[in-house]
Amino acid sequence: MLMQIGSFNDYYDKLTTIEKKNSPKEIFYKGDFSLLENGRRVAVVGSRKVSDLGVRRARKIAQLLVQNDITVVSGLAEGIATIAHKTAIES
């Protein structure tokens, strides 16, 4: 189940200057929101039409990120983003 954060200001105040530059007006999440508030995090993005090599690379990158305590954040777009997300959860 997706949950909406209480208000825009609740999460906006916690963003870095760079994150605030392009932040959305609403945000929905599933899982442990504290992972977005603390530590290092990165979004893995790429093609929606993925080659076999792209799949292998996305999986390897996600595994290395998780092994180094970096949270993989995803909007679950088809392709690379979903592959990286699923790999991070499995790692």
C-alpha distances in whole Angstrom, upper triangle without the diagonal:
4,6,10,13,15,18,20,22,20,19,22,25,23,24,27,29,29,25,26,28,25,22,20,20,16,14,10,9,6,9,12,13,17,17,17,20,22,24,25,22,23,21,23,23,26,27,24,27,28,31,31,33,30,27,29,30,26,25,28,27,24,26,28,26,24,27,28,25,24,20,19,17,16,15,15,18,19,22,23,20,18,20,21,17,17,20,19,17,19,22
4,7,10,13,15,16,19,17,16,19,21,20,20,24,26,25,21,22,24,22,18,16,16,12,10,6,5,5,8,11,11,15,16,15,17,20,22,23,20,20,19,21,21,24,25,23,26,27,30,31,32,29,27,29,29,25,25,28,26,23,25,27,24,23,27,27,24,22,19,18,15,14,12,13,16,18,21,22,18,17,20,20,16,17,20,19,17,20,22
4,6,9,12,13,16,14,13,16,19,18,19,22,24,24,20,21,23,21,17,15,15,11,9,5,5,6,9,11,10,14,15,14,16,19,21,22,20,21,20,22,23,26,27,26,29,30,33,34,35,31,29,32,31,27,27,30,28,25,27,29,26,24,28,28,25,23,19,19,16,15,14,16,18,21,24,24,20,20,23,22,18,20,23,21,19,22,24
4,6,8,10,13,11,11,13,16,16,16,20,22,22,18,18,21,18,15,13,11,8,6,5,7,9,12,13,11,14,16,14,15,19,22,22,20,21,20,23,23,26,28,26,30,31,34,35,36,32,31,33,32,28,29,31,29,26,28,30,27,26,29,29,26,24,20,20,16,16,14,17,19,22,25,25,21,21,24,23,20,22,25,23,21,25,27
4,6,7,9,7,7,10,12,12,14,17,20,20,16,16,19,17,14,12,11,8,6,6,8,11,12,12,9,12,14,12,13,16,19,20,19,20,20,23,24,27,29,28,32,32,36,37,37,33,32,34,33,29,30,32,29,26,28,30,26,25,28,28,24,22,19,19,16,17,16,18,21,24,27,26,22,23,26,24,21,23,26,23,22,26,27
4,7,8,7,8,11,13,13,15,19,21,22,18,17,20,19,16,14,12,10,9,10,11,14,15,15,12,14,17,15,15,19,22,23,22,23,23,26,27,31,33,32,35,36,39,41,41,37,36,38,37,33,33,35,33,30,32,33,29,28,32,31,27,26,23,23,20,20,19,22,24,28,30,30,26,26,29,28,25,27,29,27,26,29,30
4,5,5,7,9,11,12,14,17,19,20,17,15,18,17,13,12,9,8,9,11,13,16,18,17,14,16,18,16,15,19,22,23,22,23,23,26,27,30,32,31,35,36,40,41,41,37,36,38,37,33,34,36,33,31,33,34,30,30,33,32,28,26,23,24,20,21,19,23,25,28,31,30,26,27,30,29,26,28,31,28,27,31,32
4,6,6,6,9,10,11,14,15,16,13,11,14,13,10,9,6,6,8,11,13,17,18,18,14,16,18,15,15,18,21,22,20,21,21,24,25,28,30,29,33,34,38,39,39,35,35,37,35,32,33,34,31,29,32,32,29,28,32,30,27,25,22,22,19,19,18,21,23,27,29,28,25,26,29,27,25,28,30,27,27,31,32
4,5,5,6,9,10,13,14,16,13,11,14,14,11,11,9,10,11,14,16,19,20,19,15,16,18,15,14,18,21,22,21,22,22,26,27,30,32,32,36,37,40,42,41,37,37,39,37,33,34,36,33,30,33,33,29,29,32,31,27,25,23,23,20,21,21,24,26,30,32,31,27,28,31,29,27,30,32,29,29,33,33
4,6,6,7,10,13,15,17,14,13,16,16,13,13,11,11,11,13,14,17,17,16,12,13,15,13,11,15,18,20,19,21,21,25,26,30,32,32,36,36,40,41,40,37,36,38,36,32,33,34,31,29,31,31,27,27,30,28,25,23,21,22,19,20,20,23,25,29,31,30,26,27,30,28,25,28,30,27,26,30,30
4,5,5,7,11,13,14,11,10,14,13,10,10,10,9,9,11,12,15,15,14,10,11,13,10,9,13,16,17,16,17,18,21,23,26,29,29,32,33,36,37,37,33,32,34,32,29,30,31,28,25,28,28,24,24,27,25,22,20,17,18,15,17,17,20,22,26,28,27,23,24,27,24,22,25,27,24,24,27,27
4,5,5,9,10,11,9,7,10,11,8,9,9,10,10,13,14,18,19,17,14,14,15,12,11,14,17,17,16,18,18,22,23,26,29,29,33,33,37,38,37,34,33,35,33,29,31,32,28,27,29,29,25,25,28,26,24,21,19,20,17,18,18,22,23,27,28,27,24,25,28,26,24,27,28,26,26,30,30
4,6,8,10,12,10,9,12,14,11,13,13,13,13,16,17,20,20,18,15,14,16,13,11,14,16,17,17,19,20,24,25,29,32,32,36,36,39,40,39,36,36,37,35,31,33,33,30,28,30,30,26,26,29,27,24,22,20,21,19,21,21,25,26,30,31,30,26,28,30,28,26,29,30,27,28,31,31
4,7,10,12,9,9,13,14,11,14,14,14,13,15,15,18,18,16,12,11,12,10,7,10,13,14,14,16,18,21,23,27,30,30,34,34,37,38,37,33,33,34,32,29,30,30,27,25,27,26,23,23,25,23,20,18,17,18,16,18,19,23,25,28,29,28,24,26,28,25,23,26,27,24,24,28,27
4,7,8,6,6,9,11,9,11,13,13,12,15,15,18,18,17,13,13,13,9,8,11,12,13,12,14,15,19,20,24,27,28,31,31,34,35,34,31,31,32,29,26,28,28,25,23,25,25,21,22,24,22,19,17,15,17,14,17,17,21,22,26,27,25,22,24,26,23,22,25,26,23,24,27,27
4,5,5,6,9,11,10,14,16,17,16,18,18,21,21,19,16,15,15,11,10,11,12,12,12,13,15,19,20,24,27,28,32,31,34,35,34,30,31,32,29,26,28,28,24,23,25,24,20,22,24,21,19,17,16,17,15,18,19,22,24,27,28,25,22,25,27,24,23,26,27,24,25,28,27
4,5,5,7,10,10,14,16,17,17,20,21,24,24,23,19,19,18,15,14,15,16,15,15,16,17,20,21,24,27,29,32,32,35,37,35,31,32,33,30,28,30,30,26,25,28,26,23,25,27,24,22,20,19,20,18,20,21,24,25,28,29,27,24,27,29,26,25,29,29,26,28,31,30
4,5,5,8,9,13,15,17,17,20,20,23,24,22,19,19,18,14,14,16,16,14,13,13,14,17,18,21,24,25,29,29,31,33,31,28,29,30,27,25,27,27,23,23,25,24,21,23,25,22,21,18,17,18,16,18,18,22,22,25,26,23,21,24,26,23,22,26,27,24,26,29,28
4,5,6,6,10,12,14,13,16,16,19,20,19,16,16,15,12,12,14,14,13,12,12,12,16,16,20,23,24,27,27,30,32,31,27,28,29,26,23,25,26,22,21,24,23,20,21,24,22,20,17,16,15,13,15,15,19,19,23,24,22,19,21,24,21,20,24,25,22,24,27,26
4,6,5,9,11,13,13,16,17,21,22,21,17,18,18,14,14,16,17,16,15,15,16,19,19,22,25,26,30,30,33,35,34,30,31,32,30,27,29,30,26,25,28,27,23,25,28,25,23,20,19,19,16,17,17,21,22,25,26,25,22,24,27,24,23,27,28,25,27,30,30
4,6,9,12,14,15,18,20,23,25,24,20,21,20,17,17,19,20,18,17,16,16,19,19,21,24,25,29,29,32,35,33,30,31,32,29,27,29,30,26,26,29,28,25,26,29,27,25,22,21,20,18,18,18,22,22,25,26,24,22,25,27,25,24,28,29,27,28,32,31
4,7,10,12,12,16,17,21,23,22,19,21,20,16,17,19,20,18,16,15,14,17,16,19,21,22,26,27,30,32,31,27,28,30,27,25,27,28,25,24,27,27,24,25,28,26,25,21,20,19,16,16,15,18,18,22,23,22,19,22,24,22,22,25,27,25,26,30,30
4,7,9,9,12,14,18,20,19,16,18,17,14,14,17,19,18,15,15,14,17,17,20,22,23,26,27,31,33,32,28,28,30,28,25,27,28,25,24,27,27,23,24,28,26,24,21,18,18,14,15,13,17,18,21,23,22,19,21,24,22,21,24,26,24,25,28,28
4,5,7,10,13,17,19,19,16,18,18,15,16,19,21,20,17,17,15,18,18,20,22,22,26,27,31,33,32,29,29,31,29,26,28,29,26,25,28,28,25,26,29,28,26,22,20,19,15,14,12,16,16,20,22,22,19,20,24,22,21,24,26,24,25,28,29
4,7,10,14,17,20,20,17,19,20,17,17,21,23,23,20,20,19,22,21,24,26,25,29,30,34,36,36,32,32,34,33,29,31,33,30,28,31,32,28,29,32,31,28,25,23,22,18,17,15,19,19,23,25,25,22,23,27,25,23,26,29,27,27,31,32
4,7,10,14,17,17,14,17,18,15,16,20,22,22,19,19,18,21,21,23,25,24,28,29,33,35,35,31,31,33,31,28,29,31,29,26,29,30,27,27,31,30,27,24,21,20,16,16,13,17,18,21,24,24,20,21,25,24,21,24,27,25,24,28,29
4,7,10,13,14,11,14,15,12,14,17,19,19,16,17,15,18,18,21,23,22,26,27,31,32,32,29,28,30,29,25,26,28,26,23,26,27,24,23,27,26,24,21,17,17,13,12,11,14,16,19,22,21,18,18,22,20,18,21,23,21,21,24,26
4,7,10,12,10,14,14,12,14,18,20,20,17,17,16,18,19,22,23,22,25,26,30,31,31,28,27,29,28,24,25,27,25,22,25,26,23,22,26,26,23,21,17,16,12,12,10,12,15,18,21,21,17,17,20,19,16,18,21,19,18,22,24
4,7,8,7,11,11,10,13,15,17,18,15,15,14,17,18,21,23,22,25,25,29,29,30,26,25,27,26,22,22,25,23,20,22,24,20,19,23,23,20,18,14,13,10,10,9,11,14,17,20,19,16,15,18,17,14,16,18,16,15,19,20
4,7,8,11,11,11,14,16,18,18,16,16,15,17,19,22,23,22,25,25,28,29,29,26,24,26,25,22,21,24,22,19,21,23,20,18,22,22,19,18,14,13,11,11,11,11,15,17,20,19,16,14,17,16,13,14,17,15,13,16,18
4,6,9,9,10,13,14,16,17,15,16,16,18,20,23,25,24,27,26,29,29,29,27,24,26,25,22,21,23,21,18,19,21,18,16,19,20,17,16,12,12,11,12,13,14,17,20,21,20,17,16,18,16,13,13,16,13,11,14,16
4,5,6,8,10,11,13,14,13,15,16,19,21,24,27,26,29,28,31,31,31,28,26,27,26,23,22,23,22,18,19,21,18,15,18,18,15,14,11,12,11,13,15,16,20,22,23,22,19,18,20,18,14,16,17,14,12,16,16
4,5,6,7,9,12,13,12,14,15,18,20,24,27,26,29,29,32,32,32,29,27,28,27,23,23,25,22,19,21,22,18,17,20,19,16,14,11,12,11,13,14,16,19,22,24,22,19,19,21,18,15,17,19,16,15,18,19
4,5,5,6,9,12,11,14,16,19,22,26,28,28,32,31,33,33,33,30,28,29,28,24,24,25,22,19,21,21,18,16,19,18,14,13,11,13,12,15,17,19,22,25,26,24,21,21,22,20,17,19,20,16,16,19,19
4,6,6,7,9,8,11,13,16,19,22,25,26,29,28,30,30,29,26,25,25,24,21,20,21,19,16,17,17,14,12,15,14,11,9,7,9,9,12,15,17,20,23,23,21,18,18,19,16,14,16,17,13,13,16,16
4,6,8,8,7,10,11,15,17,21,24,24,28,27,30,30,29,26,25,26,24,21,21,22,19,16,18,18,15,14,17,16,13,10,8,9,8,11,13,16,18,22,22,20,17,18,19,17,14,17,18,15,15,18,18
4,7,9,9,12,14,18,20,24,27,28,31,30,33,34,33,29,28,29,27,24,24,25,22,19,21,21,17,16,19,17,14,12,10,13,12,15,17,19,22,25,26,24,20,21,23,20,18,21,21,18,18,22,21
4,7,8,12,15,18,21,25,28,29,32,31,33,33,32,29,28,28,26,24,23,23,21,18,19,19,15,14,16,14,11,10,9,13,12,16,19,21,24,27,27,24,21,22,23,20,18,21,21,17,18,21,19
4,7,10,14,16,20,23,27,28,31,29,31,31,30,27,26,26,24,21,21,21,18,16,17,16,12,12,13,11,8,7,8,11,12,16,19,21,23,26,26,23,20,22,22,18,17,20,19,16,17,20,18
4,7,11,13,17,20,24,25,28,26,28,28,27,24,23,23,21,18,19,18,15,13,15,13,10,10,12,9,7,5,6,9,10,14,17,19,21,24,23,20,18,19,20,16,15,18,17,14,16,19,17
4,7,10,13,17,20,21,24,23,25,26,24,21,21,21,18,16,16,16,13,11,13,13,9,10,13,11,9,5,4,6,7,10,13,15,17,20,20,17,14,16,17,13,12,16,15,12,14,17,15
4,6,10,13,17,18,21,20,22,23,21,18,18,18,16,13,14,14,11,10,13,12,8,10,13,12,11,7,6,5,6,8,12,13,15,17,17,13,11,14,14,11,11,14,14,11,14,17,16
4,6,10,13,15,18,17,19,20,19,16,16,17,15,11,13,14,11,10,13,13,10,12,15,15,14,10,8,6,5,6,8,10,11,14,13,10,8,11,12,9,9,13,13,11,14,16,16
4,7,10,12,15,13,16,17,15,12,12,13,11,8,10,11,8,8,12,12,10,12,15,15,15,11,10,7,7,7,10,10,10,12,10,7,6,9,9,6,8,11,11,11,13,16,15
4,7,9,12,11,14,16,15,11,12,14,12,9,12,14,11,11,15,15,14,16,19,19,19,15,14,10,10,8,9,10,8,10,9,6,5,9,10,8,10,13,14,14,16,18,18
4,7,9,8,11,13,13,9,10,13,11,9,12,14,12,13,16,17,16,18,21,21,22,18,17,14,13,11,12,11,9,9,7,5,7,10,10,10,12,15,15,16,18,20,20
4,5,6,9,12,12,8,10,13,12,10,14,16,15,15,19,20,19,21,24,24,25,22,20,17,16,14,14,12,9,8,6,6,8,11,11,12,14,16,16,18,20,21,22
4,6,10,12,13,10,11,14,14,12,15,17,17,17,20,21,21,22,25,26,26,23,21,17,17,13,13,11,7,5,4,6,8,9,10,12,14,15,16,18,20,21,22
4,7,10,12,9,10,14,14,13,15,18,18,18,21,23,22,24,27,28,28,25,24,20,20,17,16,14,11,8,6,8,11,12,12,14,16,17,17,20,22,22,23
4,7,8,6,6,10,10,10,12,14,15,15,18,20,20,22,24,25,26,23,22,19,19,16,17,14,12,9,6,7,10,11,10,12,15,15,15,18,20,20,21
4,5,5,6,9,10,10,12,14,15,17,18,20,21,23,24,26,27,25,24,21,22,20,20,18,16,13,9,10,13,14,12,14,17,17,16,19,21,21,22
4,5,5,6,9,10,11,13,14,16,17,19,20,22,23,25,26,25,24,21,22,20,22,19,17,15,11,11,15,14,12,14,17,16,15,18,20,19,20
4,5,5,6,9,10,11,12,14,15,17,18,20,21,23,25,23,23,20,22,20,22,20,18,16,12,11,15,15,12,13,17,17,15,18,21,20,20
4,5,5,6,9,10,10,12,14,15,16,18,20,21,23,20,20,17,18,17,18,16,15,13,9,7,11,12,10,11,14,15,13,16,18,18,18
4,5,5,6,9,10,11,12,14,15,17,18,20,21,20,19,16,17,16,17,15,14,12,8,7,10,10,7,9,12,11,10,13,16,15,15
4,6,5,6,9,10,11,12,14,16,17,19,20,19,19,16,19,18,20,18,17,16,12,10,13,13,9,10,13,13,10,13,16,15,14
4,5,5,6,9,10,11,12,14,15,17,19,17,17,15,17,16,19,17,17,16,12,9,12,13,10,9,13,13,11,13,16,16,15
4,6,5,6,9,10,11,12,14,15,17,15,14,11,13,13,15,13,13,13,10,6,8,9,7,6,9,10,8,10,13,13,13
4,6,5,6,9,10,11,12,14,16,14,14,12,14,14,16,14,15,14,12,9,10,10,7,6,9,9,6,8,11,10,10
4,5,5,6,9,10,11,12,14,14,14,13,16,16,19,18,18,18,15,12,13,14,10,9,12,12,9,10,13,12,11
4,5,5,6,9,10,11,13,11,12,10,13,14,17,16,17,17,14,11,11,13,10,8,11,12,9,9,13,13,11
4,5,5,6,9,10,11,9,9,7,10,11,15,14,15,16,14,10,10,11,9,5,7,9,6,5,9,10,8
4,5,5,6,9,10,10,11,10,13,14,18,17,19,19,17,13,13,14,11,8,10,10,7,6,9,9,6
4,6,5,6,9,9,11,10,14,16,20,19,21,21,19,15,15,16,14,11,13,14,10,9,13,12,9
4,5,5,6,5,7,7,11,13,17,17,19,20,18,15,14,15,13,10,11,13,10,8,11,12,10
4,5,5,5,6,7,11,14,17,17,20,21,19,16,15,15,14,10,10,12,9,6,9,10,7
4,6,8,10,11,15,17,21,21,23,24,22,19,18,18,16,13,14,15,12,9,12,12,8
4,6,9,11,14,17,21,22,24,25,23,20,19,20,18,15,15,17,14,11,14,15,11
4,6,9,13,16,20,20,23,24,23,20,18,19,18,15,14,16,14,11,13,14,11
4,6,9,13,16,17,20,22,20,17,15,17,16,12,12,15,13,10,12,14,12
4,6,10,13,14,17,19,19,16,13,14,14,11,10,12,12,8,10,13,11
4,7,10,11,13,15,15,12,9,11,11,8,6,10,9,7,9,12,11
4,7,9,11,14,14,12,9,10,12,9,7,11,12,9,11,14,14
4,5,8,11,11,10,6,7,10,8,6,10,11,10,11,14,15
4,6,9,11,11,7,8,11,11,9,12,14,14,14,17,19
4,6,8,9,6,5,9,9,7,9,12,12,13,15,17
4,6,8,6,6,9,10,10,12,14,15,16,18,20
4,7,7,6,8,11,11,12,14,16,16,18,20
4,6,6,6,9,10,11,12,14,16,17,18
4,6,5,6,8,10,10,12,14,15,16
4,6,5,6,9,10,11,12,14,15
4,5,5,6,8,10,11,12,14
4,5,5,6,9,10,11,12
4,6,5,6,9,10,10
4,5,5,6,9,10
4,5,5,6,9
4,5,5,6
4,5,5
4,6
4
